[in-house]
Amino acid sequence: MFSNDDSYISNIFSNNGSGVSVMYSNRINMFNNFFEENWGDASHGILLKEISDGYMQGNYFSRNTSGIYMEGVNRVFMTRNTFENNGWALKIQASCMDVELEHNNFIGNTFDVGTNGSLVQNRFNNNYWDKYEGYDLNKDLTGDVPYRPVSMYSMIVEKYPAAMILFRSFITTLLDKTEKIIPSLTPENLKDAAPLMKKAF
């Protein structure tokens, strides 16, 4: 905490009780780190709290309860990171602003993105989402319809964790399909307007 101008480069953070926490700091850079096997009710690959002006590139988040948990984060640019087989790839709270995600891969996560509010002032663009079911008629390798990474079921689980018992049931599939057609609970502006059809890298 309270440590500015730090860089985390080529580390492996694995099997920790609660993952890694970086808080109340500015100008944080993270390159080519591995965050793996951090499981538990209060575990994250990495917790970012009250961070401003950061850059994250080439990091790998695998098999964590949540890959990244962000609260009060401002002006962080994330690119070429991989989120694979996590519970939540990314939990980005409504207190975050100007977080930009471009050319990241989201593969095999139970939930891609979770949030606790409807106001989202962050930008997702040109990321690869394995759950994307859109099409690419003009063959420019980006989807022609936006991808909304927050599912209705993930919003319900965020408020009522016991609802996780219904995971993979017909009713949750029905809820998510209905929400895609007629959005009502999920944040309207939390979307990737041009999702990639193939992995970003």
CORQUI-V851667 format. One record per helix or strand of 3 or more residues. SS is the DSSP state (helix for helix, strand for strand). FROM is the first residue (numbers start at 1). LEN is the number of residues. If there is no record, write none. Layout:
# CORQUI-V851667
ss=SS from=FROM len=LEN
ss=SS from=FROM len=LEN
This chain:
# CORQUI-V851667
ss=strand from=7 len=3
ss=strand from=12 len=3
ss=strand from=20 len=7
ss=strand from=29 len=3
ss=strand from=34 len=3
ss=strand from=46 len=12
ss=strand from=60 len=3
ss=strand from=66 len=6
ss=strand from=74 len=6
ss=strand from=82 len=3
ss=strand from=88 len=5
ss=strand from=97 len=6
ss=strand from=105 len=3
ss=strand from=111 len=4
ss=strand from=121 len=5
ss=helix from=152 len=8
ss=helix from=161 len=6
ss=helix from=170 len=12
